[in-house]
Amino acid sequence: MTTARRLEAGTPVHHPRHGNGRVVVDMGATSIVRFGGAVEQVLATEIIEVPSLHSALRNGSLSDPTDAVIRAQALAIGSVNDQWGVFSRSRVQLLPHQLWVCRKVNQEWPFRWLVADDVGLGKTIECGLVLMPLITSGRVRRVLILAPAKLVPQWQFRLKDMFDIRLQRYVTEADTQRGDFWATASMVVASFHTLRDDRRGARQRLLDADPWDLVIVDEAHHLGVDERAGETLAYSLVSDLEERSKINSLLFFTGTPHRGKDYGFFGLMHLVRPDLFDPDGDKIEQLSQLSKVMIRNNKATVTDLQGQRLFKPVSVFSREYGYSTEETLFYRTLSEFILDGRAYAGTLDGRAQTARMLVLVTLQKLAASSIAAVRNALRKRRVMLADAVNRSNGDASIALPDEEQVTFDDLAEAEEAIPSSAAVMLMEDEIQRLDELVALSEGVANETKIERLLEMIGEDFAAEEPVLLFTEYKATQALVVNALHRQFGFGSATFINGDERLDGLEQASGVTKTISQPREHAADAFNAGKLRFLVSTEAGGEGIDLQERCAVLVHVDMPWNPMRLHQRVGRLSRYGQTRPVSVYILRNPQTVEARIWDLLNEKLERIQLALSSVMEEQEDISQLVIGMAGNSLFNELFSGGQGLSNERLGAWFDQATATLGGRDVVDTVRELLGNVSRFDFQQVGKDLPKVDLPDLEKFFTQTVGRHGRRIFRRDEGLEIKTPDEWKERSYALRDKYEGLVFDRNLRGTNAASRVLGVGHLLFDIALEEARNLPSSLACVDGLVAPLLVVTVEDEVTGTGALVHRLIFGVTEKEGKAEVLRDWELLHVLNTNLPKSSPGSATVDLEAAPTVERLKTAFDADLSSHAPTLHRPVSWSEMLLIPNSQPASG
């Protein structure tokens, strides 16, 4: 169809291949047209002018008021959601910092960001908010999420449960040479620990697969690189994907991006933005670039939509106990055994010394947890050594897995196995001394720590108060579960650990059994109130939410790495917690471990004070400082203090921790935190959209109604028969929907598919239809002044911006122009729905001066209305006229 007349700049047109756009310049035979963020030169015969405000004013024709309001609502809804993701169908209440992260990340495409938020601020929600508009718009069709193996099921479940984003889990059985997994999977969650192993060709098949629109990496600190040791396999996997141009956009999540070595930190940042970061580059210059690539929000500053602090400080209480005579004798004898073993190991070199020291350190850790834990290890070691002596007397090399490659629970499980797997003699008479230790441990009928625990629960907590208990080792876990069952009844406690099974659990019948249980089942039962106590190893410290009912945590033992404490407390002090969290520590003040913890806490407090005095924002920086110190420092602290008197311990501690929180560390933390991007309610709060899913209901009801369909309100939700015109657009639509809600709090089976919002196919089709309605000029009941709907676009193309069009409203109040942001415009439209349609009508009034007057007032401050656009340009999109008021100026 040939366009008869020359088209003015800004005229809306439609092209069969590129869709809707605006003319930039009519060149006669061809026209240059902007379609979204792209500019194309097309044949003039291929484009047709579409109805617009300009043509409606020229022709003097009024649209149906219902269609006009629906279209204006659709434009406002799209504008709000493209920026903030606020209308995504997440089944959790969204928080300002999460909306801000979505907006920050999605401002450009492709994007490269590292999000280093505190534990418990909702990274899965932030991820879903980023993903939803990208998937809905078609920008992302292939997404790969990489995470530690034990977190993969959690990612798959949460994104489906919260956002109805359905990921395919990578399993090695599905990936063979003939049945190539990557050829058919487009939205995948996989373990980078699994994919790093290429013995079956899995890694190479991934590298050969089609590029990914978006790659997301959780716990990205596992991507380690070192000057001497080189790259971890997980690091090289992402690096190889980058080198083969298989990653378009990249998003990292980690609470501890800096693990103590600048080379490793800048190596990680190099993966994110190789143009800005180089591990061999200048440190100060690179730190100044962090705001372009790194986001960090902390619990001290995040707020709700009213600007109120979201997290209350965690209260920590100590409950002390002392050893019995039998326990004191056992621990004294064990200390002598360990000191003699260290002395013998000191006479050896290389791997022989390392193997023995590793066994001794592990025995110390187990003993600090419970006598039950170390007794179990001593018994197994006694059997293993006797067998080894009978066969041969050779050494066996042992090693813990790389802490950068595994979760805390993997390390704990490996530690429990070390004493019984290291066939090395710690001293000449070790077997005889092991017999003595086992006999002494068996003489301890009841551990005072457990007795104090039961006493504390009875005295300090309300009768039905749910309690989360943490311990490092499974032997201690079984000890605690059995004690709770005996005291509070069988069925009052359950467990979570890495391999989802626990030996030695006493039953009501008196027999002892091994019980297997998925950790998700245990968490669900605890959250649902089916039992009072949950005893967890470090497996519950990552990827499990336990805050629905519980606000009390007990450290049955204290891990040697303080980072584990942050992970533990983060299970309760996190998004969704409604009560102040209380943490209880069981400690024997006479032990070396307790004295070292006292010294360590004092030092961390001094570091905090030093940093707080020079930081604008108050933040608990201990997590970052601890992460930078690394696991080996704390192993050395707690193991090396054995045998030292109180007088000598303080001086030794100061020397051993000289580098912890040193000036270079404090300077690095200050520079790191001072240069990152972060949410600030004082700056962002006024822009936050004050809308949520219920604000979509009036739009949806009217859109369905224009097809002659009624929406029935049932107890379980809305019931609708799908309009035939919508079914023609997608074969995936059902004939009828029941139980639909605009409510994020919906729970139960298939809840995610019943929540309506952007991303639900039914709602998306309604939104797309409404956006394209040929309505731009209408008289609407209820308006007290003309309302101009304005589109703002970026004149600069090729920037990769995800949001290239913003919607505003302009009206008049007391004789002055008033600009409405997109969400404010939606509020006005929701309260001015037409009650009836006037049918076909024409307007005799001269409306053009009204449009000109309102648009001129808007353009006077155009750049401040759209600060995220490089060169904003505005277009008059629609004019809604009050029935009772003339439109002329």
HELIX and SHEET records of a PDB file:
HELIX    1   1 ALA A   44  GLU A   46  5                                   3    
HELIX    2   2 LEU A   53  ASN A   59  1                                   7    
HELIX    3   3 PRO A   65  TRP A   84  1                                  20    
HELIX    4   4 PRO A   96  VAL A  105  1                                  10    
HELIX    5   5 LYS A  123  SER A  137  1                                  15    
HELIX    6   6 ALA A  149  LEU A  151  5                                   3    
HELIX    7   7 VAL A  152  PHE A  163  1                                  12    
HELIX    8   8 THR A  172  ALA A  174  5                                   3    
HELIX    9   9 PHE A  181  THR A  184  1                                   4    
HELIX   10  10 PHE A  192  LEU A  195  1                                   4    
HELIX   11  11 ALA A  202  ASP A  208  1                                   7    
HELIX   12  12 ALA A  220  HIS A  222  5                                   3    
HELIX   13  13 LEU A  233  GLU A  243  1                                  11    
HELIX   14  14 ASP A  262  VAL A  272  1                                  11    
HELIX   15  15 LYS A  283  LEU A  287  1                                   5    
HELIX   16  16 LEU A  290  LYS A  292  5                                   3    
HELIX   17  17 THR A  325  ALA A  345  1                                  21    
HELIX   18  18 GLY A  350  SER A  369  1                                  20    
HELIX   19  19 ILE A  371  ARG A  391  1                                  21    
HELIX   20  20 PHE A  408  ALA A  417  1                                  10    
HELIX   21  21 GLU A  430  GLU A  442  1                                  13    
HELIX   22  22 THR A  448  ASP A  460  1                                  13    
HELIX   23  23 LYS A  474  PHE A  488  1                                  15    
HELIX   24  24 ARG A  519  ASN A  527  1                                   9    
HELIX   25  25 GLU A  538  GLY A  541  5                                   4    
HELIX   26  26 MET A  563  VAL A  569  1                                   7    
HELIX   27  27 VAL A  592  SER A  612  1                                  21    
HELIX   28  28 SER A  622  ALA A  629  1                                   8    
HELIX   29  29 ASN A  631  GLY A  640  1                                  10    
HELIX   30  30 ASN A  646  ALA A  656  1                                  11    
HELIX   31  31 ARG A  663  ASN A  675  1                                  13    
HELIX   32  32 PHE A  681  VAL A  684  1                                   4    
HELIX   33  33 GLY A  685  ASP A  687  5                                   3    
HELIX   34  34 LEU A  693  LEU A  696  5                                   4    
HELIX   35  35 GLU A  697  GLY A  705  1                                   9    
HELIX   36  36 ASP A  724  ARG A  729  1                                   6    
HELIX   37  37 ALA A  751  ARG A  754  1                                   4    
HELIX   38  38 LEU A  761  ARG A  771  1                                  11    
HELIX   39  39 ASP A  822  ASN A  830  1                                   9    
HELIX   40  40 ALA A  848  ASP A  859  1                                  12    
HELIX   41  41 LEU A  862  HIS A  865  1                                   4    
SHEET    1   A 5 ALA A  38  LEU A  43  0                                        
SHEET    2   A 5 THR A  30  PHE A  35 -1                                        
SHEET    3   A 5 GLY A  19  ASP A  26 -1                                        
SHEET    4   A 5 PRO A  12  HIS A  15 -1                                        
SHEET    5   A 5 ILE A  48  GLU A  49 -1                                        
SHEET    1   B 2 SER A  61  LEU A  62  0                                        
SHEET    2   B 2 ALA A 841  THR A 842 -1                                        
SHEET    1   C 7 GLN A 168  ARG A 169  0                                        
SHEET    2   C 7 MET A 187  SER A 191  1                                        
SHEET    3   C 7 VAL A 143  ALA A 147  1                                        
SHEET    4   C 7 TRP A 212  ASP A 218  1                                        
SHEET    5   C 7 ILE A 247  PHE A 253  1                                        
SHEET    6   C 7 ARG A 112  VAL A 115  1                                        
SHEET    7   C 7 MET A 294  ILE A 295  1                                        
SHEET    1   D 2 VAL A 225  ASP A 226  0                                        
SHEET    2   D 2 GLY A 230  GLU A 231 -1                                        
SHEET    1   E 6 SER A 315  GLU A 320  0                                        
SHEET    2   E 6 SER A 582  ARG A 587  1                                        
SHEET    3   E 6 VAL A 552  HIS A 555  1                                        
SHEET    4   E 6 VAL A 467  PHE A 470  1                                        
SHEET    5   E 6 PHE A 533  SER A 536  1                                        
SHEET    6   E 6 ALA A 493  ILE A 496  1                                        
SHEET    1   F 2 ARG A 501  GLU A 506  0                                        
SHEET    2   F 2 THR A 512  SER A 516 -1                                        
SHEET    1   G 3 ILE A 711  ARG A 714  0                                        
SHEET    2   G 3 GLY A 717  LYS A 721 -1                                        
SHEET    3   G 3 LYS A 736  LEU A 740 -1                                        
SHEET    1   H 5 LEU A 777  VAL A 780  0                                        
SHEET    2   H 5 PRO A 872  PRO A 882  1                                        
SHEET    3   H 5 LEU A 787  ASP A 794 -1                                        
SHEET    4   H 5 ARG A 805  LYS A 813 -1                                        
SHEET    5   H 5 LYS A 816  LEU A 820 -1                                        
END                                                                             
